[in-house]
Amino acid sequence: MNEFIVKILDKVFSIAQSPDGKIIFVNDKPYHIELLKKLGNSYKVFNVNGKNFRVGIDELDDDQFKLHLENRDLIVQSINSNAEVLEKYMKTSSGSAGGASKIKAPMPGLVVKILKHENDTVKKGETVAIIEAMKMENSIKSPMDGTIQTVKITEGKPVNKDEIMFEIE
């Protein structure tokens, strides 16, 4: 199940999607969802639990987007696309002399762009790759300053949740 956390109007929501994409769980409450039609590039009409909603999404930056829902505009911040999920999935190997760290994929997706390659130096928080999941691009950031030792992903290829993407030393 795809899972992520978003913040809307200072409220935090845990969101998960069933494998078939027809049920969305918001804070563990199920919502049956069906895409009825697309209206251009950014607007779609969804049926949610029997009620139709016209929704538009504009990406503002790596972590935020504007959600146009009926007659309201809401700023949505993806909390875990960069910080919390990466902290959960970046494991430091205690046996390595230099404090090597592995960046694991926080969710299944498609590798859109690899920004750092073997022997490149990185700073903590610097974007090393971009993966697309659920039609949203997610920046994968370095957990530490260091040097990329190994790149285990390929642009245009899928990545599985928890798959090691990079090793940094």
N, C-alpha and C positions, 0 to 999 in steps of 0.2 A: 504494500500500500504506500502511495506517495504521501509524505507528511511534511508539513511546514508550519511555521508560526508567523502570524502577521499582527501588526498593531494598527488599530483604527480608532481615532479619537481617544487616545490614551487607554484603550482597552486592548488586551492581548487575547488572540484567538488561536487555538490549535486547530489546524485543518488537515484532514486526511481524505484521500480519494480511494474508493474501491478499485480493484484491478480493472474492472470493466468500465470504470469512469462514470457509472450511472448513479452512484451514491456518494455524496460528499458528507463527511462528518465534521461538524463545527462544534468544538468542545464536546466531542463524543455524541452529539445529537445528530441523527441521520436526516439528510435532505435528499430526496429523489430529484435528479436533475437531468434535463434533456435539452440539447441544443436544437432549437427549432429552425433558425436561419441566421445567415451572416449578412450584415448590412455594411458593405465596404470592408476596409481593412481592420478597423478598430471596434466596430459595434457588432453585437450579436444579440439575438433574442433567445432567452432560455425559459423553459418551463420548470419551476421549482415547486415541488409539492402541489401541483395543480394550478399554480399562478404564474402568468407570464411576466418576465422582466426584460427590459431593454438595457443592455450593459455595454459601456465603452471603457477601454483601458488605454491610457497614455503613459508611457514610461518616462519618469522624470530623471532618474539616475540609477546607479547600481542597486540601491536598496528601496527606492520609492517609486510609486506610480499613482496616477490619479484615476480613480474609479468613478465613472459617470453612471449613476444608478437612478433611473427615472429622472427626477428633476433635482438631484443632489450630486454634488461633487465631493468625493471623499479622498483624502490623502491616505494611502495605505503604505505602511513600511513593512518590508519583509525582514523580520528580525533574524531569522536563521539562514537566509541565503548566504550570509557571509560569516557572521560571528558565532552564534550559539551552536549551529549545526557543525561548523568546522571545528569548534572547540571539542565537541563530542566525538568527532571522527578523526581528529589528528592525534595520533598516538606517538609518544616519544619512546624510542627504544632505550631502555635503561642500560643495556649492555654496551652501547656504542660509546667510544671515547669522546667523540666530538659532540655528543648530544644530538644524534640524527633524529629527524622527525619524518613521519610519513603522512602525506595528505591523502585521505581517503575520500571517495565520492560521497557527498552527503545524501544523494538521491540518484536513482537511475536517470540517465539522460543521454544526450548526444553531445560529443565534444565538438564545439563550434570553432574554438580558436585556442591554440596553445601560444601563450605570450612569452614563456620562459623555457629555455632548453638546457640540456646538460652543460655544466660548467658556468652557467650564468649566475651572477650574484643577485640576490633578492633582499629586500628589506621587509621587515614584519609589516603585514597588512597590504603588501603589494599584490596586485592581481597577477596570478600565474597562468590561469586558464579560464575559459568561459564554457559552461555547459548549458544546454537547453533542456528544460524539463517542463512539461505541461505548457508548452508554447511560451515559456518565459526564460530569458537568459539570466544565468546566475554566475556571478563572479566568484571564482575560487581564489582565495587569498593565502599568502604565506603566513604561517604561524610564528615565524621567527626570521631574524637576519641570518643569512648563510649563503651557501652555494648549492645549486641544484645538482644532485649527484646522479639521479636517474629519473627519466621521464617514461612512464609506463602506459601512456595513452597515445592515441593517434587522432588527429583532426578528422572529422567526418565519421568516426566510428562511435558506437554506443559504449557507455560505461555503466557498470552495475553499482548499486548501492554498496558501500563499504569496500569497493575495489580500490586498491592503492593506485593513486594517480602520479604522485611525485615522492621522491626521497630527497630530503634537504639535510645538509650537514653544516 
